[in-house]
Amino acid sequence: PGAAQVMAPLPLMLTKYPNFSPPAPIGAIVDRVAETTPYLRATLGVIPNSGKVNHNTLNYYGNRAGFQVYGRELGNSAAHLQQDYRSHVWFLTQNQNLGNASPEQGALGEAIANDPDFQTRGEWQLTDGTVIQLHQRRQPPVRVIDQRIGRDRITLQRVTVPATVPPGEPVPIQYEWTGPWVQLQEGVAIVSWQGSGGAMWTHDHGIGLGNLHSQGAILPNRGFRVVENLAMLPPADLPPDTYRLTVTYLNRATGQAHVLSAPDTMITVDPAAAAVPAPELDYVTQLHHLAQGLPLGWRGLEPLFLMIGRINQYDPIQDYLGQTVAANTYRLRQEPENLSYLYPLALARALQENAPATLAVMERAVAIAPQIPMHHAYVAFLHLYLFQPRRGEEAIAPALVLAPDQPLFQALDGLAALLQGNVVKAWRVLMPLRGVNLLAVEE
């Protein structure tokens, strides 16, 4: 077909497409964000989307400004809107409801405009009376301060945590890093909290949450301070104890790592302690805890899928996946058989759409814990995805021995037969599964 035939349906496919000559001062808005946080990537939640002001137009102008500013459309459900409110640092609101916002979105826009936790960073009025306001969270998760001096090494200057916390609840934590720009930008913090009895939990994350952004040329050894206001999540089954902090700096560009001389910091976990108000968990932490549900099959995957779609809105370049890969690859070098690190690594590789790498990780999981049926199911599914039906059939066989009545495992076996041309077996296996919810039965 000709170019005109190809392009004709595009306006029908896009509900809000970029306006390349918008009457709204989108360029000025992007510039204001970049001037306010010159060393950070920013994502703006837009309330509401309209033909004049929408996330696609913001993306277009943000990309022109060095890919520093992105726009995102808010969710429609009440649960998604609350998650959007907790997760976005920046919001762009307009007072005109042009039929593009739900009442819930309109209410959220009004709430943000009157919320003392936000400050207005700019206001623009259009000729039709529309007032556009730019809002920034007063205490963002990351702040970057130019030290204007050279530095030769990265240092963790300060860590601030509550003295006592309960398990299973988010815990506020502040890190203050100093160091040369290039090391901060490429750094992943491998954070461990080790108890006297051997129990531990982790809070691995990219320094600056992977949002450190260099608009212009910055000398590699130019010194900066990065202040992170984050939250970590001690596991619910963590035994009461006093836990001590250790931190390793990992350069994800080179793979080199070294232990930092971290401040002597301890925290007591006590089930009787009251929960402490904390910000939203960072995305690497959320992914880590969601990934622990992989052995449960759909029961573990369903909440994961619901959450991942929103996280991908907040991190427009999905850098949290690279942070997860780097951190868990490093940890697995120290503990090769630790499934709690294998699961987030597998999930991150899958979300990066790297099927061979995902398969390699899940084959490690099978070797470590062959008694878990879902390990075999994931390996079988990945072989089928890669058009390797014979290997898929071999991979699902142990799961059928462990749980012969699982419809999902039977379906994978039947599909593997069908892809190999074994129509008789495929018919025999798949026909009884008609109308069966393959995801309803769990281990």
N, C-alpha and C positions, 0 to 999 in steps of 0.2 A: 504493500500500500504506500501511497505518497505521504509526504510529511504532513500535509493538511489533514488527511484522513486519520493519521496517528494522533495529532495534537487535538483534534476536535473534541474528543470525549473528556479531555483533562479537566475542564471546569466542572463537569458533572462528577468527577471522581474526587475532587478536593472541595471540602465544604468551606475551608478558609485557605486561599492560596495567597502567596506573597503579593503585596501591592508595591510595585517598584517605584512609584511616585506618590507616596502616601501624603494626604493632607496633614496627618499628624506628624509631629517632630520626632520620628523614630530615631533618626540619626543623632539628634541631641540627647535622647534618652540613653542610647547606647554609650555615647560619649560620657554622660554623667556617671554611669555605672563604672566605666573604665577609669575615670578620674578618681572616683571614690575608693575603689579597690584596685589599684593599678597592677598588682602582682598576683591577682586571683582570677580564676575563671568563674563566671557568674551565670546562674540560670534564673530566669524571671518567670514566675507564675502569672498568667494574664487573666484578669477578671473584668468584664467578660471578653470573649473573643468577638471581634466585629470586622467588617470589611476594612475599616480604617486602622484598627489596632488589633493585631492577632499574632500568634506565636510564630507563624511562618515568616511574616514580615520582619519580626525581630531577629529571627535566625538569619535572614538574608543580610540585614545590616550588621548583625553581630559577626557574621563570617567575613564580611568586608573589613571589619575592624580587627582582623587578626585572629578570628575564631575565639574571641574572649567572652562574648556575651551570647546567650541562647535564650529562646523563649519556649515556654511549655504551656499547653492547654491544661486546665484543671480537670479533675475527674468529675463524674456526674453523681455518683452515689455519695451518701452522707459519710460513709466510712472513708472513701477515697478523699473527700474534701478535708476531713480532719487530719488524715495523713499528710495531704498537701500542705495544710497549714503548719503542721509541726516540722516539715522537712524543708520547705523553701526558705531561703534567706531573703530573697527579693520578691516583691509583688508589684505588678503594674495594674492599677485600678482605674476605672472610668465611671463617671456618675450616670451615664446614659445606658439604660437597658434597652438595647436595640432588638430585643427578641431573641438574643443569642445566649442568654444566661438563665439558668434555672433560679427559682426563688432562693434555694440554698446557696448558690454561688453568689447571688446578689447580697445575701445576708453576710456571707463571709467577707466580701469586699468592704462592706460597711464596718464589720467588726475589726478588720485590719486597720482601717483608717482611724479608728478610735482606740486601738490597742496600745497601751504605754510601752509594750515590749518592742514596738516598731517606731521608727522615726521617718518622717517624710524627707526624701532627698531631692525632690523636685516636683513642680506642678506646672502644667501647661494647659491653656484654655484654647479650644478651637472656635472657629467662627460660628458654629452651630450651637455653642453653649456647652459642649462636652468638656469636662474637666478631667484631665489625666493626671494621676498622682503616682509617684515612684516611692515605694516604701522599702526600708531595709531593717532587718532584725538588729536590735541594739546590741545583743550579745551573739554575734555569729559564731559558728563552730570554729572558724579559722580567721586569724588576723596576721598580717605580715607587716613587719616594721623594718624599714631600711636602716641598717646600722651605719652605713656609709664608711665602713672600714673593711679592710681585707681580713679574712680569716682562713686558717689552713686546715681546720678540722671541725667536725660537728660535735656539739656538746648538748646534753640534756641538762639544762640549768636548774629546773624546778619541776616538781610533780606535786599537785595538791589534790588530796582525796579526803573524804570523811574518815573519822577515826574508826567507826563501827557501822557495819551495814548488814542487812539480812541477805541470805542467798536467794537467787532467783529473781532479783529486782535490779533494774538499771541503777548504776552508781555513777554520779558525776565525777569527772576527773579532768584536771587541767595539766597539760604539758607545755613547757616553754623550752623551745629549741633555739640554739644559735649555731651558725656555721656558714660556710660558703654556699652561694646560691646553687651551684650545680649539685652539691652533695645533698642539700635539702630537697631539691626537685626530684632527684632520683632515689631518695631514701625511703625504705620501708622499715618501720619500727617493729621489731620482734619483741613483744612485751609479755613477760611471764610473771605471774604472782604465785609464789611457791610457799606451801605451808610446811610446818615442821613435821607433819605426819606423812608427807609425800604427795598429798593432793595439790592440784594447781588449776589455774585457769589462765587464759590468754586474752590479750587485747591487741593483736597485730593490726596494723593499718599503715597506709602510706602517709608520710609526713605531709601535713597540710591536706590530708585526704585526697591527694593526687590532684589538687586544684591549683597548685602553684603555676603561674602563667607569666612568661616573659614576653612582654609586648615588643620591646626593643632589645638592642644588644646589651646584655648584662655580663660584666666580667665574671668568669667562673668563680674567682675567689672573693668576690664582693660579699661582705657579711650582711646577713639578715637575721632577724628574730621572728620565729613563728610561734604564735600562741594558739593552742588548740583547747577549746572547751567542748569536751566530748562526754560520752557515757559508755561504760563497759557493762558486761552482764555476767556476774558469777553464776555458775550452774545452780539449779534449784537443789540438787543433791549434794552440794559441797559441804563437807563436814565443818563444824565450828572449829576455828583455829585462827592464829595470827599469820598473815601471809606477807611475804617480803618481795619487793619489786626487783626484777632483773631485766635489763634491756640490751638487745643486740641491734646494731645498725647494719642493715642489709642494703647494698647498692644493687638495685634491680637491673641496672644497665650492664654492670660487670659481674654480678653474682658474688662479689666479695663481701665478707661480713666480719665485724669485730665487735666484741663486747664493750659497751660504754660504761664509763664510771658514773653510774646513775646516783642521784641523791638517795640516801638511806631512807626508804619510805616503806611503811608497813600499814596494813589495814586488817582489822579484826572482823571476821564473819561470825555473826551471832543470830540464830533464828529468832530470838526475842527482840532484836533491834528494830526500830521503826525505819521504813523506807525513806530515802532522802530524795527530794525532787531532782530530776535529772533531765537533760535534753534528750532528743531522739537518738537512738543508737546509730552509729555510723554504718555505712552499707556493707563493709567487710564483716563487721560483727553480726549484722543481720543475716548475711548470707551463710556465715559459719554456723549459726544456730539453726537456721532453716534446713541446712544440708544434713544435719544429724537425723532428719526424718527419712532419708533415702531408703533405708532398709525396710521401712513400713509400707512401701508401695504407694498407692494412691492416697492413703491416709496421711502420708508424709508429704506427698507431692502437691496436693491441692492447696494448702496454705502457702506453699512456696511459690506456686504459679501466681496466686493472687497478689503476693507481695512484689515479685520480681518486676511485673509490668509497671508498677509505680516507681520502683527504684530506678529503672531505666529512664524514666522521665526526669528524675532529679539529677542523674549523672549523665549528661548528654553524650559523652564519649565512652561511657561504660568503663572508666578507668578502674573502678573498684574490682573488676574482674582480673585485671592485670596485677593489682595489689594482692588479691587472693591467691593467684597462681604463684607469685614470687614468694609470699610468706609460707604457704603450705608446702611448696617444693623444698624450701629451706628446712622446715621442720621435719619433713620426711627423711631428709638426709641424716638427721639426728635420731629419729625414731621411725624406722622404715615400716613398721607394722602397726602404726597407730591409725586406726580407722577414722578417728575424729578429724584427722588432717586429710585423709584420702577423700572423704565425702565432699568437703567444700572444693577441693581441687578438681574432682570429677565434675561437679556442678558448674564451676567456673569455665572449665573447658567446654562443656556442653553448651553453655550460654554464649561462648565465643564461636559456636558452630564449628568446633574442631573435633569431628567425630573420631578420627584415628587416635588423637591424644586422649579423648574421653574413654575410648575402648581400652587403651593401655592402662589407664588408672583403674578401671573397673576389673580388669583381669588381675591386677595386683590385689584388689579387694577379694576376689574369688580365691586366690592363693592363700590369703591370710585367714579368711573366714568362709570356707566352702559350705558350712552348715547353714548359711543364711540364703534362703531361696532367691530373694530379690537380686542378689549379686549376679546369679546366673541369668536371671531374666534381663537385666540391663545389658549384660554382655551379648546375649542372644539378639536383643533388639538392635544393638549397634551393628552387629554383623549383618542383620537384615537391611538396615539403613545403608550399609556400604555394599549392598548387593552381593553378600557372601552367604547364601542360604544354607549351604552344607555346613559351614561353621556355625551358623545360627542354630541349626538342628542339633549339632553336637553340644552347643553351649546350654541349650534349654533342657537337655536330658537329665542332668542332676537335679534341677528344680522340680521336674516331674516325679522323680523318685522321692524327694523330700516332701512335696505337697502335690500329690497326683490329682487332687480334686480342684485345684485352682484353675478357673476358666481362663485367666490371663495367660498362664503358662501353656495351657492346651492350645490357645489361639496362636501363640507364637510358634508352637510346634507345627500346627496346621499351615500357617503362612509360610514357614520354611519349606514344607513339603510342596506347597503350591508353586513357589518360586523355583523349585527344582524340577517342575513338571510332573510331580507325583500326584496326579489328580485324584487317584483312588484314595490315597491316605488323606489328602486335603479334604475331600468330601466327607470321609468317615469322621475326621476330627472336628471340622468346622460346622457341619450341619447341625449337630446337637447344640451348638452354642448360639443358634439364631434366637434373638430376643433376650439373651442373657447379658446382664450388665457385667462386663469383664472387669470393671474396677470396683465392684461392690464387695467382693470376697477378699478378706485379708488373712494374714498368717495366723 
